[in-house]
């Protein structure tokens, strides 16, 4: 039985399942060539479903970065939450095109979402972006900061918080 890829007419040889149970028929060769972290341990002949932790919304965008016959996604209209999800998945699976696009978009959103961008930048060692975002977070309360930054980044943030 041949699986059909949603983005092209070529047969798919891999099925990915999002955490909200949506199935994505894709090409293992594209994922292998355009990322370094996708869980491709199964032989495509087995036709087993590879279950992933990401939502279907995040996977749909991420997979567009790895399909050679698909236009790259426009990240400008994404909510900060969805952008952060795509950015995290791009970093997790080492999808370099998506990592760069997310990094640029996050940097463009620093003034509007400084604490969210700081959380992203600190979490993935984008020091230049973190250093640009950090001063803009000084008016944010500790409860919101610890919730969005996590304990380790929050500790560093508090140590630089002016009294």
N, C-alpha and C positions, 0 to 999 in steps of 0.2 A: 504494500500500500504506500503510495506516494503522498507525502505531506506537502501542502501548499503554503508557501511563505506569503504573508499578507502584503509585503512591500514590493514583490516582483513575481514574475512567472516561473522562476526557477524553483525546483523542488527543495523543500527544507529537509534537513536531516537531524534536527535537534528540537526538542520541545522544552521550553522553560515555563515554569509556573510561578506566578507572583504570589505573595502572601494572601492576597484576596482572591486567589484561585483562578485568575485569568491565564489562559494558555497562549504562549507565543511560539509559533513555528518559525525557526530561523536556521541560519547556516553556520555550522560549527567552524568552517574554514574562515568565515568573516570574523567571528569572535576571536579565533586564535590569532588572526593576523592583526587585528585592530585593538587588542587588549592583551594584558598579561596576567589577568587574575580571574577569568571566568572558570567556573568549575566544570571543566570538560573532561572528566575522568571516565565517563561512560562512552562506550563505543556507540556511534550513531546507529548501528545495526540493531542494537538492543531496544531502541525506541522507548526507553524509560523516560519518565518526566523528571527533569531536574528542578527541584523546588528551591526557590530563592526567598530571601527575607524581604525584598523590596516590594512596594505596591505596584500595581499594574500601571498606574500613572507615571511613576518613576521609570519603570522598565521600558515603557513605550518610548519615552524620550531618549533614554540611554541607548536603546537598540538602534535608534535612527542614526546615532553617531557611528555605528559599526556596520551599517549596510551600504555597500558600494553603489547601489542604485537608488539611494534615497537622499534627498536634500537634507542638509544638516538642520537640526531644529533651531528655531528662533527662541532664545531664552528670555527675550525682553518682556514678554507678557506673563511670565510665570510669577506666581506668588513667591514670597521669600521662603515659605515653608517647602514648597515644591522644588524650588531652586536648590535649597539646602539638601533635600533628599536626593536629587540628581547629582549634586556635587559629592555627597557622601558615597553614593554608589559608584561614581566615576573613579574616586580615589580607591575605593575598596577593590574594584576589578581592574584598576590601572588602565582605564580607557583614556589615553592621553589627549585625544582631540576634545573629549568632553571635559577633562580636567582643566585644560587651558581655557575653554569657552566659559566654564563655570567660574574660574578664577577671575577672568576679566569682568564678567557680569557682577560678581560679588563686589569687586572693587568699585564698580560704578554705583553700587547701592549703599555705600558706606554712610553717606549723610542721612539717608532715609531709615536705614536699619543697622545702626552701628553695633549694637550688642550681638545681633545675629551674625553679622559679618565677622566680628571679633571671635565668636565661638567657632565659626568655620575656619578662619585663618589660623587661630591658635591650635585647633585640633589637627590641622594638616601641615603645620610648620610653614605657613606663608607669612614670614616675619614682617615683610614690608607692608602687607595688607593689615596685619594685626597692629603694627605700630601706627598706621594711619587711622585705624578705627578706634583704638583705645582712648585717645583723648576725647572723642565725641561721646563716650559712654559715661562720663563723670556725673551726669545728672540722673543716672538710672539707679534705682533703689537696690539695696542688697538682695532682697527676696527675688526680684526679677533677674538680677545678675547671676545668682547661684543657680537658679532654675534653668537659665539658658546657657550658662558657661560650663557648668559641672564644677565639682569641687577643686580639682587641680588648677584649672584656669582661673576660677574664682579667687583662689588663694593668691595667685600672682597678681590678679586685678586689684584685690584689696590692698596688697602691699604697696601698690603704686597710687592708690586713691588718696588725694590730698585731704588733710584734716581741717 
